Amino acid sequence: MRAPSLLSVYGTLFLALLFQLFPWTGEGVILRPDFMLVVLIYWLFRAPYLCNIGTAWVAGVLVDLATGSLLGQYALAFTLTAYIALFFQRRLVLFSSFQLLFFTFGLLIFTRLTILVLKLFSGNEIPNMHYFWPVISGVLLLQLMRFFLGPITQSTSNKAN
């Protein structure tokens, strides 16, 4: 097992941006997680020395440009979420998997609420409850990423002989 590299971090963020741009149809539009945010949270937990608040801001600006939304709303939401995630990052070692699941759920809800407030300030209407479905699918996606990428990117501890 090896520590994550800069190429793996930015490669998965680029892949998440491609998934974000993929044209979803039907129920997939409602259930589609915010891929860029989920991958960003994963790397904020796993490798905060490679993925930080600046990376979150750049990822948010890329999502703003890609989705054609109000410039800066995703950048602000991702930056605030990254700040909260990094503020509690050292304490996450003490969290169980169940507690980490609820912390991630809280981060995703916070991001959706931040974007909702910014959309309401810009004159949009109040959305339906389906606005929060991507939070559930985002938590599930993060658990899948932890399951599949966890053993690959987790560094080993040095064992004394």
mmCIF file of the C-alpha atoms, coordinates in Angstrom:
data_MODEL
# 
_entry.id   MODEL 
# 
loop_
_atom_site.group_PDB 
_atom_site.id 
_atom_site.type_symbol 
_atom_site.label_atom_id 
_atom_site.label_alt_id 
_atom_site.label_comp_id 
_atom_site.label_asym_id 
_atom_site.label_entity_id 
_atom_site.label_seq_id 
_atom_site.pdbx_PDB_ins_code 
_atom_site.Cartn_x 
_atom_site.Cartn_y 
_atom_site.Cartn_z 
_atom_site.occupancy 
_atom_site.B_iso_or_equiv 
_atom_site.pdbx_formal_charge 
_atom_site.auth_seq_id 
_atom_site.auth_comp_id 
_atom_site.auth_asym_id 
_atom_site.auth_atom_id 
_atom_site.pdbx_PDB_model_num 
ATOM 1   C CA . MET A 1 1   ? 0.000   0.000  0.000   1.00 0.00 ? 1   MET A CA 1 
ATOM 2   C CA . ARG A 1 2   ? 1.162   3.485  -0.766  1.00 0.00 ? 2   ARG A CA 1 
ATOM 3   C CA . ALA A 1 3   ? 0.390   7.068  0.106   1.00 0.00 ? 3   ALA A CA 1 
ATOM 4   C CA . PRO A 1 4   ? -1.739  8.957  -2.412  1.00 0.00 ? 4   PRO A CA 1 
ATOM 5   C CA . SER A 1 5   ? 0.092   10.948 -5.050  1.00 0.00 ? 5   SER A CA 1 
ATOM 6   C CA . LEU A 1 6   ? -0.748  14.341 -6.470  1.00 0.00 ? 6   LEU A CA 1 
ATOM 7   C CA . LEU A 1 7   ? -1.566  12.679 -9.790  1.00 0.00 ? 7   LEU A CA 1 
ATOM 8   C CA . SER A 1 8   ? -4.135  10.353 -8.197  1.00 0.00 ? 8   SER A CA 1 
ATOM 9   C CA . VAL A 1 9   ? -5.796  13.246 -6.335  1.00 0.00 ? 9   VAL A CA 1 
ATOM 10  C CA . TYR A 1 10  ? -6.139  15.519 -9.354  1.00 0.00 ? 10  TYR A CA 1 
ATOM 11  C CA . GLY A 1 11  ? -6.874  12.595 -11.672 1.00 0.00 ? 11  GLY A CA 1 
ATOM 12  C CA . THR A 1 12  ? -9.882  11.573 -9.604  1.00 0.00 ? 12  THR A CA 1 
ATOM 13  C CA . LEU A 1 13  ? -11.007 15.202 -9.352  1.00 0.00 ? 13  LEU A CA 1 
ATOM 14  C CA . PHE A 1 14  ? -10.843 15.475 -13.149 1.00 0.00 ? 14  PHE A CA 1 
ATOM 15  C CA . LEU A 1 15  ? -12.804 12.227 -13.468 1.00 0.00 ? 15  LEU A CA 1 
ATOM 16  C CA . ALA A 1 16  ? -15.385 13.622 -11.040 1.00 0.00 ? 16  ALA A CA 1 
ATOM 17  C CA . LEU A 1 17  ? -15.697 16.749 -13.192 1.00 0.00 ? 17  LEU A CA 1 
ATOM 18  C CA . LEU A 1 18  ? -16.360 14.535 -16.216 1.00 0.00 ? 18  LEU A CA 1 
ATOM 19  C CA . PHE A 1 19  ? -19.060 12.660 -14.285 1.00 0.00 ? 19  PHE A CA 1 
ATOM 20  C CA . GLN A 1 20  ? -20.493 16.017 -13.228 1.00 0.00 ? 20  GLN A CA 1 
ATOM 21  C CA . LEU A 1 21  ? -20.770 17.033 -16.899 1.00 0.00 ? 21  LEU A CA 1 
ATOM 22  C CA . PHE A 1 22  ? -22.279 13.738 -18.027 1.00 0.00 ? 22  PHE A CA 1 
ATOM 23  C CA . PRO A 1 23  ? -25.816 14.330 -19.367 1.00 0.00 ? 23  PRO A CA 1 
ATOM 24  C CA . TRP A 1 24  ? -28.094 12.562 -16.889 1.00 0.00 ? 24  TRP A CA 1 
ATOM 25  C CA . THR A 1 25  ? -31.714 11.843 -17.763 1.00 0.00 ? 25  THR A CA 1 
ATOM 26  C CA . GLY A 1 26  ? -34.861 10.810 -15.924 1.00 0.00 ? 26  GLY A CA 1 
ATOM 27  C CA . GLU A 1 27  ? -34.517 9.966  -12.252 1.00 0.00 ? 27  GLU A CA 1 
ATOM 28  C CA . GLY A 1 28  ? -30.738 10.142 -12.600 1.00 0.00 ? 28  GLY A CA 1 
ATOM 29  C CA . VAL A 1 29  ? -30.912 13.932 -12.641 1.00 0.00 ? 29  VAL A CA 1 
ATOM 30  C CA . ILE A 1 30  ? -32.679 13.968 -9.277  1.00 0.00 ? 30  ILE A CA 1 
ATOM 31  C CA . LEU A 1 31  ? -30.477 11.302 -7.657  1.00 0.00 ? 31  LEU A CA 1 
ATOM 32  C CA . ARG A 1 32  ? -27.149 12.386 -9.161  1.00 0.00 ? 32  ARG A CA 1 
ATOM 33  C CA . PRO A 1 33  ? -24.632 13.142 -6.409  1.00 0.00 ? 33  PRO A CA 1 
ATOM 34  C CA . ASP A 1 34  ? -22.356 16.139 -6.586  1.00 0.00 ? 34  ASP A CA 1 
ATOM 35  C CA . PHE A 1 35  ? -19.395 14.089 -7.804  1.00 0.00 ? 35  PHE A CA 1 
ATOM 36  C CA . MET A 1 36  ? -16.826 16.848 -7.498  1.00 0.00 ? 36  MET A CA 1 
ATOM 37  C CA . LEU A 1 37  ? -17.779 17.607 -3.898  1.00 0.00 ? 37  LEU A CA 1 
ATOM 38  C CA . VAL A 1 38  ? -17.807 13.947 -2.858  1.00 0.00 ? 38  VAL A CA 1 
ATOM 39  C CA . VAL A 1 39  ? -14.358 13.309 -4.338  1.00 0.00 ? 39  VAL A CA 1 
ATOM 40  C CA . LEU A 1 40  ? -13.123 16.533 -2.787  1.00 0.00 ? 40  LEU A CA 1 
ATOM 41  C CA . ILE A 1 41  ? -14.378 15.494 0.654   1.00 0.00 ? 41  ILE A CA 1 
ATOM 42  C CA . TYR A 1 42  ? -12.769 12.089 0.241   1.00 0.00 ? 42  TYR A CA 1 
ATOM 43  C CA . TRP A 1 43  ? -9.377  13.638 -0.464  1.00 0.00 ? 43  TRP A CA 1 
ATOM 44  C CA . LEU A 1 44  ? -9.797  16.237 2.283   1.00 0.00 ? 44  LEU A CA 1 
ATOM 45  C CA . PHE A 1 45  ? -10.214 13.347 4.722   1.00 0.00 ? 45  PHE A CA 1 
ATOM 46  C CA . ARG A 1 46  ? -7.545  11.095 3.186   1.00 0.00 ? 46  ARG A CA 1 
ATOM 47  C CA . ALA A 1 47  ? -4.798  13.517 2.103   1.00 0.00 ? 47  ALA A CA 1 
ATOM 48  C CA . PRO A 1 48  ? -5.286  17.060 3.433   1.00 0.00 ? 48  PRO A CA 1 
ATOM 49  C CA . TYR A 1 49  ? -1.689  17.897 2.526   1.00 0.00 ? 49  TYR A CA 1 
ATOM 50  C CA . LEU A 1 50  ? -2.510  17.385 -1.177  1.00 0.00 ? 50  LEU A CA 1 
ATOM 51  C CA . CYS A 1 51  ? -6.105  18.628 -1.292  1.00 0.00 ? 51  CYS A CA 1 
ATOM 52  C CA . ASN A 1 52  ? -6.871  21.813 0.627   1.00 0.00 ? 52  ASN A CA 1 
ATOM 53  C CA . ILE A 1 53  ? -9.099  24.889 0.636   1.00 0.00 ? 53  ILE A CA 1 
ATOM 54  C CA . GLY A 1 54  ? -7.458  26.270 -2.508  1.00 0.00 ? 54  GLY A CA 1 
ATOM 55  C CA . THR A 1 55  ? -8.194  23.039 -4.339  1.00 0.00 ? 55  THR A CA 1 
ATOM 56  C CA . ALA A 1 56  ? -11.798 23.257 -3.151  1.00 0.00 ? 56  ALA A CA 1 
ATOM 57  C CA . TRP A 1 57  ? -12.088 26.808 -4.479  1.00 0.00 ? 57  TRP A CA 1 
ATOM 58  C CA . VAL A 1 58  ? -10.669 25.853 -7.895  1.00 0.00 ? 58  VAL A CA 1 
ATOM 59  C CA . ALA A 1 59  ? -12.971 22.812 -8.049  1.00 0.00 ? 59  ALA A CA 1 
ATOM 60  C CA . GLY A 1 60  ? -15.933 25.034 -7.192  1.00 0.00 ? 60  GLY A CA 1 
ATOM 61  C CA . VAL A 1 61  ? -15.046 27.554 -9.893  1.00 0.00 ? 61  VAL A CA 1 
ATOM 62  C CA . LEU A 1 62  ? -14.740 24.697 -12.416 1.00 0.00 ? 62  LEU A CA 1 
ATOM 63  C CA . VAL A 1 63  ? -18.195 23.418 -11.435 1.00 0.00 ? 63  VAL A CA 1 
ATOM 64  C CA . ASP A 1 64  ? -19.554 26.976 -11.685 1.00 0.00 ? 64  ASP A CA 1 
ATOM 65  C CA . LEU A 1 65  ? -18.155 27.329 -15.180 1.00 0.00 ? 65  LEU A CA 1 
ATOM 66  C CA . ALA A 1 66  ? -19.213 23.851 -16.247 1.00 0.00 ? 66  ALA A CA 1 
ATOM 67  C CA . THR A 1 67  ? -22.805 24.098 -15.041 1.00 0.00 ? 67  THR A CA 1 
ATOM 68  C CA . GLY A 1 68  ? -23.370 27.694 -16.096 1.00 0.00 ? 68  GLY A CA 1 
ATOM 69  C CA . SER A 1 69  ? -24.570 28.685 -12.658 1.00 0.00 ? 69  SER A CA 1 
ATOM 70  C CA . LEU A 1 70  ? -23.966 31.934 -10.824 1.00 0.00 ? 70  LEU A CA 1 
ATOM 71  C CA . LEU A 1 71  ? -20.197 32.388 -10.804 1.00 0.00 ? 71  LEU A CA 1 
ATOM 72  C CA . GLY A 1 72  ? -18.824 31.757 -7.361  1.00 0.00 ? 72  GLY A CA 1 
ATOM 73  C CA . GLN A 1 73  ? -21.712 29.962 -5.677  1.00 0.00 ? 73  GLN A CA 1 
ATOM 74  C CA . TYR A 1 74  ? -20.156 26.497 -5.875  1.00 0.00 ? 74  TYR A CA 1 
ATOM 75  C CA . ALA A 1 75  ? -16.725 27.978 -5.185  1.00 0.00 ? 75  ALA A CA 1 
ATOM 76  C CA . LEU A 1 76  ? -17.983 29.562 -1.964  1.00 0.00 ? 76  LEU A CA 1 
ATOM 77  C CA . ALA A 1 77  ? -19.921 26.465 -0.890  1.00 0.00 ? 77  ALA A CA 1 
ATOM 78  C CA . PHE A 1 78  ? -16.994 24.109 -1.604  1.00 0.00 ? 78  PHE A CA 1 
ATOM 79  C CA . THR A 1 79  ? -14.543 26.422 0.180   1.00 0.00 ? 79  THR A CA 1 
ATOM 80  C CA . LEU A 1 80  ? -16.687 26.678 3.314   1.00 0.00 ? 80  LEU A CA 1 
ATOM 81  C CA . THR A 1 81  ? -17.232 22.910 3.302   1.00 0.00 ? 81  THR A CA 1 
ATOM 82  C CA . ALA A 1 82  ? -13.498 22.297 2.904   1.00 0.00 ? 82  ALA A CA 1 
ATOM 83  C CA . TYR A 1 83  ? -12.777 24.641 5.789   1.00 0.00 ? 83  TYR A CA 1 
ATOM 84  C CA . ILE A 1 84  ? -15.153 22.759 8.077   1.00 0.00 ? 84  ILE A CA 1 
ATOM 85  C CA . ALA A 1 85  ? -13.818 19.380 6.934   1.00 0.00 ? 85  ALA A CA 1 
ATOM 86  C CA . LEU A 1 86  ? -10.204 20.429 7.504   1.00 0.00 ? 86  LEU A CA 1 
ATOM 87  C CA . PHE A 1 87  ? -11.038 22.009 10.846  1.00 0.00 ? 87  PHE A CA 1 
ATOM 88  C CA . PHE A 1 88  ? -12.283 18.638 12.116  1.00 0.00 ? 88  PHE A CA 1 
ATOM 89  C CA . GLN A 1 89  ? -9.855  16.507 10.080  1.00 0.00 ? 89  GLN A CA 1 
ATOM 90  C CA . ARG A 1 90  ? -7.507  15.618 12.934  1.00 0.00 ? 90  ARG A CA 1 
ATOM 91  C CA . ARG A 1 91  ? -10.445 14.509 15.075  1.00 0.00 ? 91  ARG A CA 1 
ATOM 92  C CA . LEU A 1 92  ? -11.772 12.218 12.342  1.00 0.00 ? 92  LEU A CA 1 
ATOM 93  C CA . VAL A 1 93  ? -9.233  9.580  13.339  1.00 0.00 ? 93  VAL A CA 1 
ATOM 94  C CA . LEU A 1 94  ? -11.240 9.095  16.528  1.00 0.00 ? 94  LEU A CA 1 
ATOM 95  C CA . PHE A 1 95  ? -14.555 8.747  14.660  1.00 0.00 ? 95  PHE A CA 1 
ATOM 96  C CA . SER A 1 96  ? -16.084 5.369  13.934  1.00 0.00 ? 96  SER A CA 1 
ATOM 97  C CA . SER A 1 97  ? -17.313 4.627  10.429  1.00 0.00 ? 97  SER A CA 1 
ATOM 98  C CA . PHE A 1 98  ? -20.872 5.398  11.528  1.00 0.00 ? 98  PHE A CA 1 
ATOM 99  C CA . GLN A 1 99  ? -19.868 8.770  12.987  1.00 0.00 ? 99  GLN A CA 1 
ATOM 100 C CA . LEU A 1 100 ? -17.884 9.577  9.851   1.00 0.00 ? 100 LEU A CA 1 
ATOM 101 C CA . LEU A 1 101 ? -20.977 8.790  7.810   1.00 0.00 ? 101 LEU A CA 1 
ATOM 102 C CA . PHE A 1 102 ? -23.026 11.339 9.787   1.00 0.00 ? 102 PHE A CA 1 
ATOM 103 C CA . PHE A 1 103 ? -20.241 13.927 9.583   1.00 0.00 ? 103 PHE A CA 1 
ATOM 104 C CA . THR A 1 104 ? -20.155 13.509 5.808   1.00 0.00 ? 104 THR A CA 1 
ATOM 105 C CA . PHE A 1 105 ? -23.948 13.761 5.703   1.00 0.00 ? 105 PHE A CA 1 
ATOM 106 C CA . GLY A 1 106 ? -23.715 17.024 7.643   1.00 0.00 ? 106 GLY A CA 1 
ATOM 107 C CA . LEU A 1 107 ? -21.081 18.410 5.270   1.00 0.00 ? 107 LEU A CA 1 
ATOM 108 C CA . LEU A 1 108 ? -23.175 17.583 2.217   1.00 0.00 ? 108 LEU A CA 1 
ATOM 109 C CA . ILE A 1 109 ? -26.317 19.098 3.792   1.00 0.00 ? 109 ILE A CA 1 
ATOM 110 C CA . PHE A 1 110 ? -24.331 22.224 4.687   1.00 0.00 ? 110 PHE A CA 1 
ATOM 111 C CA . THR A 1 111 ? -23.138 22.568 1.090   1.00 0.00 ? 111 THR A CA 1 
ATOM 112 C CA . ARG A 1 112 ? -26.635 22.110 -0.339  1.00 0.00 ? 112 ARG A CA 1 
ATOM 113 C CA . LEU A 1 113 ? -28.047 24.677 2.111   1.00 0.00 ? 113 LEU A CA 1 
ATOM 114 C CA . THR A 1 114 ? -25.300 27.164 1.254   1.00 0.00 ? 114 THR A CA 1 
ATOM 115 C CA . ILE A 1 115 ? -26.014 26.811 -2.465  1.00 0.00 ? 115 ILE A CA 1 
ATOM 116 C CA . LEU A 1 116 ? -29.753 27.061 -1.766  1.00 0.00 ? 116 LEU A CA 1 
ATOM 117 C CA . VAL A 1 117 ? -29.331 30.332 0.143   1.00 0.00 ? 117 VAL A CA 1 
ATOM 118 C CA . LEU A 1 118 ? -27.167 31.755 -2.642  1.00 0.00 ? 118 LEU A CA 1 
ATOM 119 C CA . LYS A 1 119 ? -29.738 30.711 -5.253  1.00 0.00 ? 119 LYS A CA 1 
ATOM 120 C CA . LEU A 1 120 ? -32.541 32.307 -3.248  1.00 0.00 ? 120 LEU A CA 1 
ATOM 121 C CA . PHE A 1 121 ? -30.583 35.551 -2.986  1.00 0.00 ? 121 PHE A CA 1 
ATOM 122 C CA . SER A 1 122 ? -30.182 35.572 -6.755  1.00 0.00 ? 122 SER A CA 1 
ATOM 123 C CA . GLY A 1 123 ? -33.946 35.324 -7.255  1.00 0.00 ? 123 GLY A CA 1 
ATOM 124 C CA . ASN A 1 124 ? -34.582 31.615 -7.834  1.00 0.00 ? 124 ASN A CA 1 
ATOM 125 C CA . GLU A 1 125 ? -37.645 29.845 -6.472  1.00 0.00 ? 125 GLU A CA 1 
ATOM 126 C CA . ILE A 1 126 ? -37.637 27.500 -3.483  1.00 0.00 ? 126 ILE A CA 1 
ATOM 127 C CA . PRO A 1 127 ? -37.020 23.957 -4.811  1.00 0.00 ? 127 PRO A CA 1 
ATOM 128 C CA . ASN A 1 128 ? -38.888 20.802 -3.850  1.00 0.00 ? 128 ASN A CA 1 
ATOM 129 C CA . MET A 1 129 ? -37.603 18.256 -1.358  1.00 0.00 ? 129 MET A CA 1 
ATOM 130 C CA . HIS A 1 130 ? -35.908 16.365 -4.193  1.00 0.00 ? 130 HIS A CA 1 
ATOM 131 C CA . TYR A 1 131 ? -33.239 19.070 -3.966  1.00 0.00 ? 131 TYR A CA 1 
ATOM 132 C CA . PHE A 1 132 ? -31.701 17.130 -1.063  1.00 0.00 ? 132 PHE A CA 1 
ATOM 133 C CA . TRP A 1 133 ? -31.673 13.658 -2.679  1.00 0.00 ? 133 TRP A CA 1 
ATOM 134 C CA . PRO A 1 134 ? -28.091 14.138 -3.936  1.00 0.00 ? 134 PRO A CA 1 
ATOM 135 C CA . VAL A 1 135 ? -27.002 14.213 -0.293  1.00 0.00 ? 135 VAL A CA 1 
ATOM 136 C CA . ILE A 1 136 ? -28.106 10.595 0.203   1.00 0.00 ? 136 ILE A CA 1 
ATOM 137 C CA . SER A 1 137 ? -26.515 9.423  -3.036  1.00 0.00 ? 137 SER A CA 1 
ATOM 138 C CA . GLY A 1 138 ? -23.378 11.428 -2.201  1.00 0.00 ? 138 GLY A CA 1 
ATOM 139 C CA . VAL A 1 139 ? -22.989 9.677  1.154   1.00 0.00 ? 139 VAL A CA 1 
ATOM 140 C CA . LEU A 1 140 ? -23.399 6.315  -0.574  1.00 0.00 ? 140 LEU A CA 1 
ATOM 141 C CA . LEU A 1 141 ? -20.838 7.287  -3.214  1.00 0.00 ? 141 LEU A CA 1 
ATOM 142 C CA . LEU A 1 142 ? -18.352 8.344  -0.538  1.00 0.00 ? 142 LEU A CA 1 
ATOM 143 C CA . GLN A 1 143 ? -18.783 5.011  1.227   1.00 0.00 ? 143 GLN A CA 1 
ATOM 144 C CA . LEU A 1 144 ? -18.102 3.217  -2.064  1.00 0.00 ? 144 LEU A CA 1 
ATOM 145 C CA . MET A 1 145 ? -14.998 5.335  -2.587  1.00 0.00 ? 145 MET A CA 1 
ATOM 146 C CA . ARG A 1 146 ? -13.770 4.533  0.915   1.00 0.00 ? 146 ARG A CA 1 
ATOM 147 C CA . PHE A 1 147 ? -14.345 0.834  0.245   1.00 0.00 ? 147 PHE A CA 1 
ATOM 148 C CA . PHE A 1 148 ? -12.629 0.709  -3.167  1.00 0.00 ? 148 PHE A CA 1 
ATOM 149 C CA . LEU A 1 149 ? -9.975  3.432  -2.890  1.00 0.00 ? 149 LEU A CA 1 
ATOM 150 C CA . GLY A 1 150 ? -9.263  3.063  0.827   1.00 0.00 ? 150 GLY A CA 1 
ATOM 151 C CA . PRO A 1 151 ? -6.915  0.066  0.664   1.00 0.00 ? 151 PRO A CA 1 
ATOM 152 C CA . ILE A 1 152 ? -5.135  1.527  -2.364  1.00 0.00 ? 152 ILE A CA 1 
ATOM 153 C CA . THR A 1 153 ? -4.451  4.968  -0.928  1.00 0.00 ? 153 THR A CA 1 
ATOM 154 C CA . GLN A 1 154 ? -3.985  4.147  2.733   1.00 0.00 ? 154 GLN A CA 1 
ATOM 155 C CA . SER A 1 155 ? -0.374  4.397  3.821   1.00 0.00 ? 155 SER A CA 1 
ATOM 156 C CA . THR A 1 156 ? 1.049   1.590  5.886   1.00 0.00 ? 156 THR A CA 1 
ATOM 157 C CA . SER A 1 157 ? 2.431   2.084  9.354   1.00 0.00 ? 157 SER A CA 1 
ATOM 158 C CA . ASN A 1 158 ? 6.044   1.257  10.052  1.00 0.00 ? 158 ASN A CA 1 
ATOM 159 C CA . LYS A 1 159 ? 6.340   -1.936 12.024  1.00 0.00 ? 159 LYS A CA 1 
ATOM 160 C CA . ALA A 1 160 ? 9.361   -2.518 14.222  1.00 0.00 ? 160 ALA A CA 1 
ATOM 161 C CA . ASN A 1 161 ? 11.054  -5.889 13.821  1.00 0.00 ? 161 ASN A CA 1 
# 
